[in-house]
Amino acid sequence: MKYDGDMDKRRYVQRARADASDATRRRILEAARETLERGPVGALKVDEVARAAGVSRSTVYLLYGSRAGLFDALARHLRDTAGFDELVASSRLPDSLEAIRTSFRIAVRMYARMPHLARALFALAAIDPDAVAGIRAIEDGRRPGQAHLARGLAAQGYLREDVSVEEATDILNVLTSFGAFDELFTGSGLDVETVADRLIAMAERSICRPDLPPAAA
């Protein structure tokens, strides 16, 4: 009985430590997000993030390895909480035209959940090598995904005859970028669903046959 009690105690301690570690990670990521959203230039100082999260600088490095690792973890956390799994699932729909219409709309909604942070990350990546890790996390798989959709359009007869799969991939990749979203969302002040409508229309008019079936209601 004493042995079983010792095992239970160890399991309890391990769970408590894991819960405490998860809570610490959440505080650090939230502090990093708030730091970035205050402005990209010179943002995400590890000392400042650690202070805001109530931990030591060494704790941040212990959990994330480096400042670049913190960028990567933050971007992946926000990407996943914004609905990345839903985006991936939509791009795998069997009908490639439906997949484009659905995935474009989901991608726009994802961007709209974190526009200030995404803008800060992209701006900072131009001058800060560590921030590139965050951009890679956000952009991970986007171009291969658009290539998959372009091949599907061609195979299912949706692609215009004068548009190659390679050209369609380039166009889809541009239209699904954060820059394309932000130009309409921030630059033109359009609401989220109108932004999605515009980008979908641009894609279809650029690369698809003119006699497309209408979108499902």
GIFENJO-V449242 format. One record per residue. SS is DSSP state (A for helix, B for strand, O for the rest). Layout:
SS  SS
This chain:
O  A  A  A  A  A  A  A  A  A  A  A  A  A  A  A  A  A  A  A  A  A  A  A  A  A  A  A  A  A  A  A  A  A  A  A  A  O  O  O  O  O  O  O  O  A  A  A  A  A  A  A  A  O  O  O  A  A  A  A  A  A  A  A  O  O  A  A  A  A  A  A  A  A  A  A  A  A  A  A  A  O  O  A  A  A  A  A  A  A  A  O  O  O  O  A  A  A  A  A  A  A  A  A  A  A  A  A  A  A  A  A  A  O  A  A  A  A  A  A  A  A  A  A  A  O  O  O  A  A  A  A  A  A  A  A  A  A  A  O  O  A  A  A  A  A  A  A  A  A  A  A  A  A  A  O  O  O  B  O  O  O  O  O  A  A  A  A  A  A  A  A  A  A  A  O  O  A  A  A  A  A  A  A  A  A  A  O  O  O  O  A  A  A  A  A  A  A  A  A  A  A  A  A  A  A  A  B  O  O  O  O  O  O  O  O  O
